[in-house]
Amino acid sequence: MKHLLTGVAACALLAAAPRAAWGDDSVDYQTLVQVVHDAQSAWEADPADPDTSSYLADIASTLPTWTDVASTQRARLERAIEDLTRRARNASLELEDFWKLEGMIIDAKCCAEVRKLWRAAKGRDATRAQFEYVAALLDERAQAAKEHPDLRLMLQEGIKKLMRMYLSGEALPLAQTSTFDDAMVRSMLDRAVDWLENKAVERKATREQFEYVRDLMKDRARIWSEDLEFQALVERVQAEIDRLLDRALSSQAITRDEFMKLRELCLTRARGAVTEIGSIG
């Protein structure tokens, strides 16, 4: 019951958030999420012959008008939609694919709102409502992507800590906000590697799923651009992804043990993350 009430409260907060505070979206992310839900319902009604292509086409045609997210995030969604559309034609979609797409949409919105929040905080213009809105988005994305409870709690506690600091009059040091941003990306990576591992072991992994993991590591590299040791780590991740991708595309068997190295590399904390928002693993 407590979990249900929390979810209801989060949804109410998201619905009530003033558009003027977050920018005038030409398309609202919740509209895209609803289309994903409709596509999932169509798939669940008849997995053998679902009519999902039209829903995916709707999202693809709408994405260019979603101007309130970073172009890199929008491009990743477009690539994911292309991949899902190809798989829909082959009747190879699975329930987890809809969860992943919904999670990616909410991730894009959440990342955009976090950037807005840090800009407002730097100018001392942020409000409690903005912090709470980001917290609600974090909760929504965790539910959509079936995120591990520990990761969900880590990010919730992290944004609450930063809100308390800011509202008490403290400045938010770059190290604090960068560490939080990195924790957000690592939670996405945890999900992405899980999805990729499951697909690869079943010999169903696609290039897009590998590229998504690669892109998330690039996000971490941008956060810690001055950390040379971390940049070297990213290069090791790139090489490991290339190795596993070559094997996957050649239909060679891949074991879960082989993904342990990739997971360890992807989730390693940067040396620049000197503040403790939380840890993964």
Secondary structure in CASP SS format (residue, H / E / C, confidence):
PFRMAT SS
TARGET T0000
AUTHOR 0000-0000-0000
METHOD secondary structure of the structure
MODEL  1
M C 1.00
K H 1.00
H H 1.00
L H 1.00
L H 1.00
T H 1.00
G H 1.00
V H 1.00
A H 1.00
A H 1.00
C H 1.00
A H 1.00
L H 1.00
L H 1.00
A H 1.00
A H 1.00
A C 1.00
P C 1.00
R H 1.00
A H 1.00
A H 1.00
W H 1.00
G C 1.00
D C 1.00
D C 1.00
S C 1.00
V C 1.00
D C 1.00
Y H 1.00
Q H 1.00
T H 1.00
L H 1.00
V H 1.00
Q H 1.00
V H 1.00
V H 1.00
H H 1.00
D H 1.00
A H 1.00
Q H 1.00
S H 1.00
A H 1.00
W H 1.00
E H 1.00
A H 1.00
D C 1.00
P C 1.00
A C 1.00
D C 1.00
P C 1.00
D C 1.00
T C 1.00
S H 1.00
S H 1.00
Y H 1.00
L H 1.00
A H 1.00
D H 1.00
I H 1.00
A H 1.00
S H 1.00
T H 1.00
L H 1.00
P H 1.00
T H 1.00
W C 1.00
T C 1.00
D C 1.00
V C 1.00
A C 1.00
S H 1.00
T H 1.00
Q H 1.00
R H 1.00
A H 1.00
R H 1.00
L H 1.00
E H 1.00
R H 1.00
A H 1.00
I H 1.00
E H 1.00
D H 1.00
L H 1.00
T H 1.00
R H 1.00
R H 1.00
A H 1.00
R H 1.00
N C 1.00
A C 1.00
S C 1.00
L C 1.00
E C 1.00
L H 1.00
E H 1.00
D H 1.00
F H 1.00
W H 1.00
K H 1.00
L H 1.00
E H 1.00
G H 1.00
M H 1.00
I H 1.00
I H 1.00
D H 1.00
A H 1.00
K H 1.00
C H 1.00
C H 1.00
A H 1.00
E H 1.00
V H 1.00
R H 1.00
K H 1.00
L H 1.00
W H 1.00
R H 1.00
A H 1.00
A H 1.00
K H 1.00
G C 1.00
R C 1.00
D C 1.00
A C 1.00
T C 1.00
R H 1.00
A H 1.00
Q H 1.00
F H 1.00
E H 1.00
Y H 1.00
V H 1.00
A H 1.00
A H 1.00
L H 1.00
L H 1.00
D H 1.00
E H 1.00
R H 1.00
A H 1.00
Q H 1.00
A H 1.00
A C 1.00
K C 1.00
E C 1.00
H C 1.00
P H 1.00
D H 1.00
L H 1.00
R H 1.00
L H 1.00
M H 1.00
L H 1.00
Q H 1.00
E H 1.00
G H 1.00
I H 1.00
K H 1.00
K H 1.00
L H 1.00
M H 1.00
R H 1.00
M H 1.00
Y H 1.00
L H 1.00
S C 1.00
G C 1.00
E C 1.00
A C 1.00
L C 1.00
P C 1.00
L H 1.00
A H 1.00
Q H 1.00
T H 1.00
S H 1.00
T H 1.00
F H 1.00
D H 1.00
D H 1.00
A H 1.00
M H 1.00
V H 1.00
R H 1.00
S H 1.00
M H 1.00
L H 1.00
D H 1.00
R H 1.00
A H 1.00
V H 1.00
D H 1.00
W H 1.00
L H 1.00
E H 1.00
N H 1.00
K H 1.00
A H 1.00
V H 1.00
E C 1.00
R C 1.00
K C 1.00
A C 1.00
T C 1.00
R H 1.00
E H 1.00
Q H 1.00
F H 1.00
E H 1.00
Y H 1.00
V H 1.00
R H 1.00
D H 1.00
L H 1.00
M H 1.00
K H 1.00
D H 1.00
R H 1.00
A H 1.00
R H 1.00
I H 1.00
W C 1.00
S C 1.00
E C 1.00
D C 1.00
L H 1.00
E H 1.00
F H 1.00
Q H 1.00
A H 1.00
L H 1.00
V H 1.00
E H 1.00
R H 1.00
V H 1.00
Q H 1.00
A H 1.00
E H 1.00
I H 1.00
D H 1.00
R H 1.00
L H 1.00
L H 1.00
D H 1.00
R H 1.00
A H 1.00
L H 1.00
S C 1.00
S C 1.00
Q C 1.00
A C 1.00
I C 1.00
T C 1.00
R H 1.00
D H 1.00
E H 1.00
F H 1.00
M H 1.00
K H 1.00
L H 1.00
R H 1.00
E H 1.00
L H 1.00
C H 1.00
L C 1.00
T C 1.00
R C 1.00
A C 1.00
R C 1.00
G C 1.00
A C 1.00
V C 1.00
T C 1.00
E C 1.00
I C 1.00
G C 1.00
S C 1.00
I C 1.00
G C 1.00
END
